[in-house]
Amino acid sequence: MEKSKEEIIETLGLHLEEEHNLPPLAARIYAVLILTDKDGLTFEGCLDRLGASKSSISTSLNLLVNMDIVTYFTKHGDRKRYFTTAKKKTFFLSKLQESLKKVETEKHIITLVKDYHKQYCPKKYEEGQERTQVYLDYVNETEEILKKSVKKLESILNE
């Protein structure tokens, strides 16, 4: 059974909220912009589509624009702004870069603790070495995959 557009917007909105820390309304606006078949949506279009207050829509759109994941454009002879997902700095690139930074930090901290244990707690170091190495291997592999993905996506965006 196919999901309706509304169900997909809600599913995507919940994901953006939970996994990417977007406020609920901003997540729904971003989901609507991702799924729209139009070039962009006006403020009024967002207002009609989501039924929230003007100030809430305005605050959420401003947040998304400030995060560089939504941008806007105007049309000749039309004073309205049309909001759309950002093309140059994509949400995916931002998320990959955030993930890479977290993995690099994790690797640094694990290495600090491992080195400390090696020098000052040799027994603890020996007992945990095998488990630590399994996790460190995972972190290193994840770091390499993220670096490759960031590089690929940046290459696509620079075309």
N, C-alpha and C positions, 0 to 999 in steps of 0.2 A: 504494500500500500504506500503510495507516495504521500509525502508530507506536504501540506499546504505552505504557501509562502509565509503565512503568519506563524505557523509552527516552526519553520526554519529560522525566521527572525527571532523568535523567542528562544530557541535552542542555541543559536549563535550568540544572542545577547547574554544568556546565562553563562555560556562559556567565556565570553569576553569579561564578564563580571568576575567570575571565580578565578580564572587562570591568569588574567591580565590586569586585574585590579581596576577596572573601569567602573565608575558609578553606574547604577542600573539604567538611568535614562540615556546617558552618553553611550552605553553599550548598545542599547536598542537603536539609537540614531545611527551609530556606526554600522550596525547590522543592516538597517534599511538602506544606507548608502552603498553597502557592498552588494546588496541584492537588487537594487533598482535597475531598470532597463533604460532609464533616462540618462542624459548627459550629467545631470546634477539636480538636486532638489533645492527649492527655495526655502526660506525660513517658514513661510506659510505652508508649504508642502509638508515640512517636518511637523509643524503644528497640527495640521489636519490628520496626518498619518498616525501620530502618537497620542494626540489628545491631552498633552500636558500643558501646563501654564506657559505663557510667553516667556516669563523670566527663567523658568526651568529649562526650556528649549534653548534660550539664548545662552545661559550659563554652560550648558552641556556642549553646544556648538563651539563656544569660545574655548572650552577645555580641549576639545578634539583638535581645533585649529592650533592652539598653543602647543599641543603634543606633536604637531607636524604630521598627523595621520589623516587629517582632513584639510582640504584647501577650498577656496572658493574662486569663482570667476564671475564676470558680468558679461552681459550681451549688449551689443550696440543698440542704443535707444531704449534700453531697459534698465531701470535703476536698481532692480533686485539683484541680490547676490545668490549665486547657485553653488551649493555645497556639493563636494564630491570627495572621494577618497584620494589621498595624496599619491602622486605617481613617483616622484623622485625618492622620497624617503618613505618607503613602504612600512606598513605595520609589521610585515614579516621580517624585514631587515632589522628593525628596532628590536623585535623580540629575539632574533638570533644573536644580536650584539649583547643584549641583556643576559641571555643564557650563557654566552661565552664569558662574559665578565664574572658571572657567578661561579662558573666552573674553574676559571683561573684563580679566583679567590679561594675556592675550596682546595685546589691543588696546593696552593701556597701554604695554607693552614695545615693541611695534612703533612706536608713536608716539614714544616716547623716542628710539629709534635713528634714526628718520626725521628728527626735529627736530635731533638731534645732527649727522647727516650734512649736513643742509641748512646748518647754521651753520658746521661745522668741516671738512667734506669735500665741497664743492660738486660736485666731479667724480663722486665716488661716489654722491652723492645723485641727480644727473642720470642716471647710468648705470642705477641701480636703481629709479628712480621709477615707471616703468610696471609692473614686476613687483611692487613693493611695493604699489602701489595696487590691483592685481588681488587680492592677498591681503587687504589691508585691507578692500576691498569685501566679500569673502567673510566676514571676521570680523564686520563690521558687520551684514550680512544675517543671519548665524547668531545674533548677539546679539539682534536684533529678534525672530526666530522663537522663541528661547528665552524671552525676556521675555513674549511673548504666550502661550506654552504654560504657563509658570509661573502667569501670571494666570488663565488658563482653569481650570487644575487647582485652584488655590486657591479659585476661585469654586465649583467643583463640591464640593470638600471642606467648604466653609462652609455649604452648603445644609442 
